[in-house]
Amino acid sequence: MSCLGIITGLRSEARLVRAITRDRPSECCPLLFCAGGDGRRAFEGALDLVYQGATALISFGVAGGLDTALVAGDLVIPRAVALPDGNLVVTDESWRRLAARGLKASDGVLAGSDTALTDPAEKKALRARSAAVAVDMESHGVAMAARAAGVPLLVVRAVLDVADEVVPPVALAGMAHDGGTRPLAVALGLLMAPTQFGDLMRLARASATAHAELRHWLGRPGMLEPPIAGHAPQLVAGIQ
């Protein structure tokens, strides 16, 4: 039987999936793994989901914007994932088209990064190198796992921080390695640097918008069904 494996970066993203599928029989629920913003963990977790029976993989969650035209909540369902070495892993075209049908979603390349990009200058530099429209820290791991396992790949991401916005350090301090939150670390960070409060509140509002768009995508008919006839992802070189 076909089974979907979903890899997220944050526990809050995984909770969206569980909320949508809570009334399904267990055998019809997708397998989930939360990588916590770690590409290596995403790679290993995705391969483990395949070992458990996943026949297709989705990288699902929020992303940072690189294209200045994207705003918070915009969906990116990319045609390819740019690996840190510059090569591209192509997502399943027919699955991607189905996932984006009727939506205003960018199909531009999504870049994978092993480090968080918190400064607009860093984002601009990555955009110049990769021509990517957005970036996250898990999709490249999932893409490499899908290619290694020979299973179809889909990436669905909603923009959180836009290209010209700074991600406050206190926000990163509040993210645990397992994708959970560390509220005490956030509180301590704000005590030490209260000027970050405004940026943190802006990011919180953007997060609510991005999560709402992800929830809407999940609720569309057929979005959590594995592709009927998917293809293993291809590795191609250079900027496409």
N, C-alpha and C positions, 0 to 999 in steps of 0.2 A: 504494500500500500504506500502511496506517495505521502510524504510528510514534509512540512516546512520547518526550517530552522531559522530563527530570528536572533540576530546579535545586536544588542544595544550598547550604548556607552554609559547610560544613566539608569538607575533603578526606576526613576519616575517614568522613563520611556517604556521599560518592561511592564510597569503597572498599567499603562494604557492598553497594552496587548492583552494582559490578563483580564482587564475589565471588559473588553470586547468579547472575549472568548469564554467568560466564566460559565455560561450556560451550555456550552458545547460538551458532548461526551469527551472523556479524557483522550480517547484515541483519535479524536478529530482536532485536538488543540495543537498548535505549533510548539516545537521545542524552543526554549529560550535560554540565552546566555547573556549576562551583563559583563562587559569587558572593562568598564571603568576607565575609559580614555587611554587604553594601552593597546597598541597595534599587535604586539606579540601575544597578549592574552586573547585578543580577538581572533587571531589566527589559530591558536591552540583550541580555544573554545568552539570555534566554527568546525574544526576538524572533529572535535568530540561529538558535536551534534550530528555530523554525518555518520560517525561511528554508531551513534544511537539510532540512526535510521532516517535522518533528514536527507531528502532527495533534491532539495533546492535551498538556497540561502538568501536571506535578506539582511542587509545592513540598514538599521532603522534608528532614527533619532534626530538630533539637532546638528547643525553645522555652523561654521563661521562663514560669512559672506566675503568673497573676494571681488566679485563683480559689483561695481558701485550702483548698478541698476536694481540690485536685489534689496528688499526691505525685510524686516523681521516678519517671520511667518511664511515667506515665499517658499514654495516647495521646489526641491531639486531632485529630479529623478534622472540621473546622468546616464549618458550613453557609454561612459567609460570612467574608470578610476585611475588616476595618475599615482603610480608608486613613488616612494621617495627617490628611487634611482632614475626617474624620468620616464620609464616604460609605462604603458597603459594596459590595463586589463579591461576588456570590453564586456559590458553587461549584456544580458539576453535581450535582443531587440524586440521580439514579439511580446515578451513579458513586460518589458518597459513601456511599450506602446499601450498595452492593456491597462497598466497601472496608472498611466498619465491621461487616459481617455477622458475628455470632458473637463480637464483641469488646466489651469494656467501654471504649468510647471516647466522649469528650465531643464533642458536635456544636456546642458553643457557638462564638460568634464569636471569631476570632483577630485580634488587632491587629497592624498593621505599624508599626514604629518606625524612624526614621532614626538613632537613637542607642541605645546599649546602656543598659538600665535595670538599675542595679546596687544600688539601695537599695529596701527595702520601701515606703517612702513614695512613691517614684516609681511603683512598680507599683500601689499602692493608688489613686493619682490617675488613672492610665490606666484602671484598672478602672471607676472612677466615671464617667469621661468616655465610655467606649466600651461598657461592659457586657461587655467581652471576657473570656474565661477564660484566655487565654495570649497571648504576644507573641513575635514574632521580627523579624528585620531583612531578610528576603528576600521573604516571601510577598506583601507589598503590591506589590513590583516585578513579581513573577510574575503576580499578579492583573491588574495594569494591562496587562501584555503580552498575556495571554490575551484580555482584552476587546478590545484594539486589533487583535489578529489574528483574533478571532472563533473561537477554539478552546476546547474544554472545559477546565475547571480543577478540579483536586483538590489539597487540602493535607493532608499527613500529617506530624504533628509529635509528638514525645515530650517530655514535660516534663523539663527539666534542673534549673534552680534554681527552687525553689518560692517562693510569694508572699512569705513572711515571712523569706526568707534574703537575706543580703548576698552579692553577687558580688565577690570580692576583686579589687582593681585588678591584682594580679599575673597573674590569669587572663586579663584583657583584654590585658595586655602580651604574653602568650604567643601571641596569635592574630595571624597574618600577614594582610596584606590579601587574599591569594589563598586564604584558608581553611586554610592550613597552620599549623604550630606553630613557635614560636620558643623552644626550650628554654633557650638562653643568656639570653634576656630574663627568663624565669621564674626562673632561678637567681640572676641579678643582683637581681631584685626581692625574692627571699626573703632575700638577704644584707642588703638595705637595710631590709626590714621582715619579720623572721622571725615576727612574730605572725600573719601571714597564712597560715602553713603549715597550720593546722588547717582553716581555711575552704577552702583549696585542695584538701586531701585529701578533704574532704566533697564538694566539687564533682566531683572525679575519680571517686569512687564513684558519684555520681549520673549522671555521664556514661556510665560502664560500664553502669548499669542502663538508661538511655535508649537507648543504642546496641543493647543486647540486644533491647529491645522493637521497635526499628525493624527489626532483622535478622529477628525473628520475623514481623513484618508482611510483609516482602519475600518470605519463604519460603512464604506462603500461596498456594494455587493461583489463578492469574489476576490477581494484583495488579499485574503489570507488563505487562498487556495494555491497549491503548487502548480506550476505550468504543466499543461497536458503534454506538450512536446517541446521541452526546453533544450538548450544547447550549452555545452561546457564553454566557459569563457576563453577567449583568445588573448594572447599576449602580443602587443604590437609596440613598435618602437617610436619614440619621438612625439612631438606635439601634433595632434590630429585636429 
